[in-house]
Amino acid sequence: MLAADFDYELPKRLIAQRPLPGRSDSRMLAIDRRAGTWTDSMVADLPRFVGPGDCLVVNNSRVLPARLLGARSDSRGRSGGRAEVLLLGPDPTREGLWRALVRPGKRLAPGTAVEVGGVSVRIGDRLPDGVRLVEFPGLDDAAVERLMSEHGHMPLPPYIHRADELADHERYQTVFARAAGSVAAPTAGLHFDGPLLERVQARGATIAQITLHVGLGTFRPLSSERVEDHTLHAERFEISRQAAARIRAAGRVVAVGTTAVRTLEGAASAGGGAIRPLQGETDLFITPGHRFQAVGALLTNFHLPRSTLLMLVAAFAGEDLTRAAYAHAVGQEYRFYSYGDCMLIT
């Protein structure tokens, strides 16, 4: 299987640069994968597609303001130009160190310091896939999180060609975001507001909150042309006892976002097909041919060409139907990617 099999042409004007005024104002392409048909609809119409026995599973991870902008300093303390440190989370094996992506990578040799808000961030060793270790001398993890809160920027994706704004600190979070730990939003959840959730529940559906902290595994591009040669970075997840009970009781599980799919399918595989309370890490890479054990429907945004997320969608809906639906969405000028429209696949 080749990455080129999941390519498509997208005019740049269709990449959403800002969210719409209301969270549920987006368009929704409703796809019936068994019939091979679709209907142009709206997110506000989602309650018409759910009912008693359905359980919507949402990811309640909260995005960290993990993008630190500062200035490089040399051994004499002189400024050496601008630098960026995108924190991915504490290193799981070395206390006091964090994993990060840094720019400009070639100029940030090990031992270089980046000054952010009066704090020195020391750049460390290189890890695979461009990840770097960084250290905050004299600061514990709680102090680093305060630094992010006071001086960090929201890590908007690179295809959004503007600096983050104050509004993004609220709109690039879901309304059910609770557990801090992601470096990108679980974007399908951005379409929900309080009234929409209430209308879904009024139809008899339940809602279960799980957690998967979005990291490199979700947004890192393919490392090779052959899909089978790509390995996902592991991401932390948790399914609570209450969430597991609601999911097991459902007649149909509606996953809100690809992160929910990966969590549920990974948990189902570990539990012999059943969803049980569980926490750990998953590096599950879902591609066409995957046998879905937990998920019966999927609400998801439109994804980048050649991305692992698009491959997951193709695995669920079928490659031909996904390709045709994306061509329709481009032709109808749907808005794409994080702040864009979505599709419901049933």
Secondary structure, 3 states (H helix, E strand, C coil): CEHHHHCCCCCHHHECCCCCCCHHHCEEEEEECCCCEEEEEEHHHHHHHCCCCEEEEEECEEECCCEEEEEEECCCCCEEEEEEEEEEEECCCCCCEEEEEEECHHHCCCCCEEEECCEEEEEEEECHHHCEEEECCCCCHHHHHHHHHHHCECCCCCCCCCCCCCCHHHHCCCCCCCEEEECCCCHHHHHCCHHHHHHHHHCCCEEEEEEECCCHHHHCCCCCCEHHHCCCCCEEEEECHHHHHHHHHCCEEEEECHHHHHHHHHHHHHCCCCCCCEEEEECCCCCCCCCCCCCCEEEEECCCCCCHHHHHHHHHHCHHHHHHHHHHHHHCCCCECCCCCEEEEC
